[in-house]
């Protein structure tokens, strides 16, 4: 809507990861360089962490574009998996024709594939996004994958990308062997005030506005103060501010417009919090049959008297959900 008004050819602040808009801050460039080094040198295990919205996914997408054709990548984005499901997903991501079977049979087929790729000088990389969600038994399976090696080289390079909770999880004494396998660890910190300014200019320029000064210095100050340099929050506020500027017929985004964007975001955030609270309330219900807590994805049904009842995921999977649920006091 506002693109033509500001001389843009596309929206500069989409929240979906786009390697075209990769901003080479010192931190993001170092993270990208570290990943490229770890892959080309076959270091084996790499962990990248960062807060929500820090740009981790954008870095990994940019990485994919920089890898040569002699590198094959399995990108895993669903981390709610069993160990066997993880192996299956890796096989499918690498487009390996495999024979169904138990986990060990699947691992043998993956290992044979990796040996063939090494013989052909092909590097295989497994990238697991949102890795903080991996269950301990799945993390152990990932560690076992890192054992696939020859006397001289790793057969597969594994990159775990996740929020800071991933590091906390890896500090568990039970995962000490896993932790010892990590060849490189990098934490992606937020942008500085100067980098925030450069980041906004960078995206505006790539979107077609050239050197136009769309955001005032005071606007950047307020933007940084609220976002604390987190790219995703910057994008949300800038997109909202550009829309407001268009509505107000303002060619420049001022501190006042940023302030209004922040207030609008706070209203939206309050609404999102209300939804989260409803989910939290749902989670205190448990099934009267299996006595297990319901997940936030529970389905609500009407009882025989029309009352609202919850069904837990476990009983639902066993087609027993009509037996209802009871609230825990």
DAPEGI-V67220 format. One line per field, one symbol per residue. ss: DSSP state (h for helix, s for strand, l for the rest). phi: phi as a letter, one per 30 degrees, with the letter a starting at -180 (. if undefined). A space follows every 10 residues. Layout:
ss->???
phi->???
This chain:
ss->llllllllll llllllllhh hllllhhhhh hhhhhhhhhh llllssssss lllllhhhhh hhhhhhllll ssssssllll llhhhhhhhh hhhlllllll llhhhhhhhh hhhhhhhhhl llssssssll hhhllhhhhh hhhhhlllsl lllsllssss ssllhhhhhh llhhhhhhhh hllsssssll llhhhhhhhh hhhhhhhhhl llllslhhhh hhhhhhhlll hhhhhhhhhh hhhhhhhlll llslhhhhhh hhhhhhhhhh hhhhhhhhhh hhllssslll llslllllss sslllllsss slhhhhhlll hhhlsssll
phi->.cedecicca ddbddddbde cecddedddd dddddddddd chdjcbbcbl deidjddddd ddeedcdddd bcbccccccc bdeddddddd edddhcdbce lddddddddd dddddddddc icccbcccdh dddddedddd ddddddddac dcbddbcccc cadeeddddd ddedcddded dddbbbcddd ddddddeddd dedddddjdi ceddcddddd edededdhid eddedddddd ddddddddhc dccceddded dddddddddd dddddddddd ddddcbddcc icddddcdcc bcddciddbc bddddddchc dddiabddd
